[in-house]
Amino acid sequence: MGTSDKKQVMAVFVGIEAGLFVPLCCLALYILLNLVNRTRLRTFNVFVLASKEIKLRIEDENDGSDDGDADDTWLRQAQAQHQQGEEAGSDKKGVLGYKFNSGTRRKLVTDLMAAQRLHFLSARLVYSSMKLAEALLYGNEDLGLSGSILVGNEHESLWFGQGCLRRDKTTCYAEGEGYFEETSYGLNRLINAFLDSAVSLARDNFVAQNLDAPTWQFMWTVGQEGGDLDDALLQNTKDFTQDGKKRMLTVSVFQILAILALLFISVFFWWYQLRPYMRFAKSESRRIAELLSQLPAEMAVEELVAEASSLDHDKEDKQAAKIRKQQEAVAWKEAQAAPGKEGGGLSIVVSSRHSKEGEAALIPAGAAGGHDKMGKYKAYHERMHRKHDTTNLDDTDDPTLWQNRSPRKVSFGPNTFNSPAI
């Protein structure tokens, strides 16, 4: 398989993953944001529900008082209340003193407990956030997180282990010489030392910023091609690439197995469900054809089957309704123009499959040939339902009346027309 084929296969898998895993990730992110929002609202509610005295004490602690007493704020308020009570008169003095000695002190103790609770919740929130951030980066067995920076034991030893970071181990520093302490205790320590050297070099005087500066010498030695930092970063990139390919291969294997399982289920359904049903339907059709072939010829089985197979029910109903309206209009005009004798008439009702009313052809009683047609229709209708023998035919039968017409759709209705008397 060439590179282009692999890219196409990977593109297909990425499309499937985008359609399946992206909504799941969005749902997980939505749940996480809801949890964070609940925690934030809980902390905000604690601050909002705290009494005014607590807020004043917190502000006073942040500003820093001269005497260093954290309780002078509520003491000043208590003294102000006590002075207001003394000015109100000697009659209310005892009552105010009672309130100060019981309710005020009880309220202050409650406020102190609320402040301690608030401090505990804030500290716990900060600690949990730091712990979660560290677990997301480096993993945590208690929280069930594997981490996003470290991708294996070898990668972890690269960052926090001991040993030389260069690919060519013969050029490593011996213990006690050169930059052994900075380059032999993991990539994490080497990067921190490199950043500290860069910051120190930037803060030095312009005169000290030269090629002979120790910080510059360290940065040049470990950062050049073939140095400790260069080889360690290349190994770090290689570990990330291998981990990404491994994860993609795992996902691809699962997707291929899922597709194969889907194909197996489809084949199983066709072989054990659809194939027997088609065989049974074929045999049943043959049996029905044999039964229909045994019916007498006058039942016009072939015409019935052909009409049923090419029947459009909606079109037939509309056509029957249209013909019925035309025939009613023609009959009304004939009745108005040449009314016959008083009496009844024959109503031939041609019904569709859905409508029992169908189309009505009105034959006036005085019209020529009305009784002959009625007799032909009636005799043919009786023979079809009684299944007479083919030799027992009526001489008055006219087959042209039933051309392209199913006998099952003909019924005789009541008289619906009375010509007015002359």
NUKEKE-460177 format. One record per residue (C-alpha): z, y, x; residue in three letters. Coordinates in steps of 0.1 Angstrom, whole numbers, plus 2048, in hexadecimal, padded with zeros to 3 digits. Each point is the difference from the previous one (the first is absolute). Layout:
N
ZYXALA ...
END
This chain:
422
800800800MET 7F582180FGLY 813821802THR 7EE80F7E2SER 8087E17EBASP 824802809LYS 8018257F7LYS 7F07F87DEGLN 81A7E47F9VAL 81C81780BMET 7F281C7E9ALA 8017E87E3VAL 8237F5807PHE 80B825804VAL 7F18077DEGLY 8137E47F0ILE 82080B811GLU 7FB8247F4ALA 7FC7F47DDGLY 81E7E9801LEU 81980C819PHE 7FC8267FDVAL 80D8017DBPRO 81E7EA80BLEU 80781781DCYS 7FE81E7E8CYS 8197EF7E9LEU 8187F981CALA 7FD82480CLEU 80780C7DDTYR 81F7EA7FDILE 80C80C823LEU 7FB8257F6LEU 8137FA7E0ASN 81E7F2814LEU 7FF81D818VAL 7FE8197E3ASN 81E7F07EFARG 814802820THR 7F7824804ARG 8098097DCLEU 8217EE804ARG 80981581FTHR 7F481F7EEPHE 8157F97E2ASN 81F7FB816VAL 7FA82380EPHE 7F980F7DEVAL 81F7F07EFLEU 81780B81CALA 81881B7F5SER 7FD82480CLYS 81F7FD816GLU 7F07E4815ILE 7E1815805LYS 81481E80BLEU 8147EA818ARG 7E17F180FILE 7F0823805GLU 82180C80FASP 8007E3819GLU 7DC80680AASN 806826805ASP 8207FA814GLY 8208137F7SER 816813819ASP 8207ED7F8ASP 7EF7DE7FFGLY 8107F77DFASP 7E87EC7EAALA 8158057E1ASP 803826800ASP 7E48037E6THR 8117EE7E4TRP 82280F80BLEU 7F28237FBARG 7F47F67DEGLN 8227F17F7ALA 81182080CGLN 7E88157EBALA 8087EC7E2GLN 825802807HIS 7FF826803GLN 7EC8037E0GLN 81B7EB7EFGLY 81C81780DGLU 7EE81F7F4GLU 7FB7F17DDALA 8268027FAGLY 8207ED804SER 7FA7ED7DFASP 7E27EE80ELYS 80D7FB823LYS 80F7DE7FAGLY 7E17F37EFVAL 7EA80C81DLEU 8187F2819GLY 7FF7DE7EETYR 7DA800801LYS 7FF809824PHE 81A7E680AASN 7EF7E37ECSER 7DC8057F5GLY 7F481581ETHR 80E7E981AARG 7F37E17EEARG 7DE8117FELYS 801808826LEU 8087DC808VAL 7E37F47EATHR 7E9818811ASP 80B7F4822LEU 7F87DC7F6MET 7DE80A7F3ALA 7F9812821ALA 8097E1814GLN 7EB7EB7E9ARG 7E3818804LEU 8037FF826HIS 8017DA7FFPHE 7E07FE7EALEU 7EE818817SER 8097ED81FALA 7F77DF7F1ARG 7DE80E7F5LEU 7F980D823VAL 80A7DF810TYR 7EC7EB7E8SER 7E1816806SER 8037FD825MET 8067DB7FELYS 7E27FB7E9LEU 7E9815817ALA 80B7EC81EGLU 7FB7DF7EDALA 7DD80A7F5LEU 7F7807824LEU 8127E4813TYR 8097E77E4GLY 8217F47F3ASN 80A7DD7F6GLU 81B80B7E7ASP 7E68157EDLEU 7E47E7804GLY 7E9818812LEU 7EA7F481DSER 7F882480DGLY 7E0812805SER 801807825ILE 8097DE80ELEU 7E77E47F8VAL 8117E3812GLY 8197F481AASN 7E880881DGLU 7FB8237F2HIS 8258057FDGLU 8067F5824SER 7E581880BLEU 81381D7F0TRP 8247F7806PHE 8007E3819GLY 8047FF825GLN 7E57FB81AGLY 7E2810810CYS 7E78107E9LEU 7E27FE817ARG 7E57E67FCARG 7FF7FA826ASP 8237F4806LYS 7FC802826THR 8008267FETHR 8218037EDCYS 81E81280DTYR 81C7ED810ALA 8238047F4GLU 80F82180EGLY 7E081080BGLU 7E88197F1GLY 8008037DATYR 80F7DE7FAPHE 81A80D7E7GLU 7E68127EBGLU 7E57E5800THR 8147DF7FESER 8128047DFTYR 7E58017E5GLY 7E58187F4LEU 8198137EBASN 81480C81EARG 7E1807814LEU 7F18167E5ILE 8218137FBASN 802806826ALA 7DB80C801PHE 8078187E3LEU 82080D811ASP 7EC806820SER 7E58137EEALA 81A8167EEVAL 812806820SER 7E0809812LEU 7F78197E5ALA 822811802ARG 800804825ASP 7F6820812ASN 7DC805807PHE 8077FE825VAL 80F7DD7FCALA 7E37F37ECGLN 7EC7F181CASN 7F37DE80BLEU 81F7FA815ASP 8188037E2ALA 8127DF7F9PRO 7F98017DBTHR 7DB804807TRP 8007E4819GLN 8117E97E7PHE 7E78097E4MET 7E27FB818TRP 80D7DF80DTHR 8087EF7DFVAL 7E48107ECGLY 7E17FB816GLN 7E87E37FBGLU 8127E080AGLY 8228107FDGLY 81D7F27ECASP 7FB8177E2LEU 7DB7FA7FFASP 8027DA801ASP 81D8007E7ALA 7EC8157E7LEU 7E17EA804LEU 8167E17FAGLN 80F8117E1ASN 7DD8077F2THR 7F67DC807LYS 81E7F37EDASP 7F98167E2PHE 7DB7F5800THR 8097DC802GLN 8198037E4ASP 7E78127EAGLY 7E67E5806LYS 8197E57F9LYS 80B8107DFARG 7DB8057F6MET 7F87DC808LEU 81E7F47EBTHR 7F58157E2VAL 7DC7F4804SER 80B7DC800VAL 8148057E0PHE 7E28117F0GLN 7E87E480AILE 8197E77F2LEU 8028137E0ALA 7DA8017FCILE 7FD7DB807LEU 81B7F97E6ALA 7ED8157E7LEU 7E07EC807LEU 8137E07FDPHE 80E80A7DEILE 7DE80B7F4SER 7F07DE80AVAL 81D7ED7F0PHE 7FC8147E0PHE 7DB7F97FFTRP 8037DB808TRP 81D7F77EATYR 7FE8197E4GLN 7DE80F7FBLEU 7EA7E280AARG 8107E87E7PRO 7FE81A7E5TYR 7DB806806MET 7FA7DA7FFARG 8137FD7DFPHE 7ED81E7F1ALA 7DF7F080BLYS 8087DE7F0SER 80D8127E0GLU 7DF8147FESER 7EC7E0803ARG 8157EF7E5ARG 7FC81E7E8ILE 7DA7FF806ALA 7FF7DB7F7GLU 8138077E0LEU 7E981C7F6LEU 7E17EB807SER 80B7E77E6GLN 80081A7E4LEU 7E28007E7PRO 7E2815808ALA 8038167E1GLU 82181080DMET 7EB81281BALA 8197F981CVAL 7E980D81BGLU 7FC8217EEGLU 8258037FALEU 8087FA825VAL 7E581880CALA 80D81B7E8GLU 8247FA80AALA 7F8802825SER 7ED8217FDSER 81680F7E5LEU 80C824804ASP 81B8057E6HIS 803826802ASP 7DA8057FFLYS 7FD7E77E3GLU 81B8127ECASP 7F0822805LYS 7DE7F27F7GLN 80D7EF7E0ALA 8118207F5ALA 7E0814806LYS 7EB7E77ECILE 81A8007E4ARG 7FF8257FDLYS 7DA801800GLN 7FE7E47E5GLN 81A8127EAGLU 7EC820802ALA 7DF7EE7F8VAL 8107EE7E3ALA 80F8207F2TRP 7DF811802LYS 7EE7E37EEGLU 81B7FF7E5ALA 7FC8257FAGLN 7DA7FF800ALA 7FA7E07EBALA 8207F37EFPRO 7FD7DD7F2GLY 8107F07E3LYS 8257FE7FCGLU 80F7E3812GLY 80C7F3821GLY 7F07F9821GLY 8027EA81FLEU 81380E81ESER 7F87EF821ILE 81A80781AVAL 7F77FC824VAL 820800815SER 806804825SER 81B7EE814ARG 81981C7FDHIS 7F780F7DESER 8017EC7E0LYS 7EF81B7EDGLU 7E0801814GLY 7E080D7F3GLU 7F87FE7DBALA 7DD7FD7F2ALA 7FF8097DBLEU 7E67EE7EBILE 7FE80F7DDPRO 8017E77E3ALA 7DF80B7F2GLY 7ED7FF822ALA 7E47E7805ALA 80A7E0811GLY 8258087FFGLY 80A7DF7EFHIS 7E97EC817ASP 81080E81FLYS 8237FB7F2MET 7F77DB7FAGLY 7F27FB823LYS 81F80F811TYR 8187ED7EALYS 7EE7DE805ALA 7FE805826TYR 82580B801HIS 80B7E07EEGLU 7EB7E9816ARG 80F810820MET 8247FB7F5HIS 7FC7DD7F0ARG 7EB7F381ELYS 7E47F17EBHIS 7E77E980FASP 7E180F810THR 7EA7ED7E6THR 8128117E3ASN 7EE821801LEU 7FB8197E4ASP 7DC8097F8ASP 80B8237F9THR 80E805824ASP 7EF81A814ASP 8087FC826PRO 7F2823807THR 81E80F7EFLEU 8177F281ATRP 7EC80881FGLN 81681081BASN 81E7FE7E8ARG 81F7EA804SER 8087EE7DFPRO 825803809ARG 7FE8267FBLYS 7F37FE7DCVAL 8178027E2SER 7FB8097DCPHE 81581D7F3GLY 80780D7DEPRO 7E88167ECASN 80382380DTHR 7E58127EEPHE 7FB8077DBASN 7E08137F6SER 80681B7E7PRO 7F47FA7DCALA 7E08107F6ILE 
END
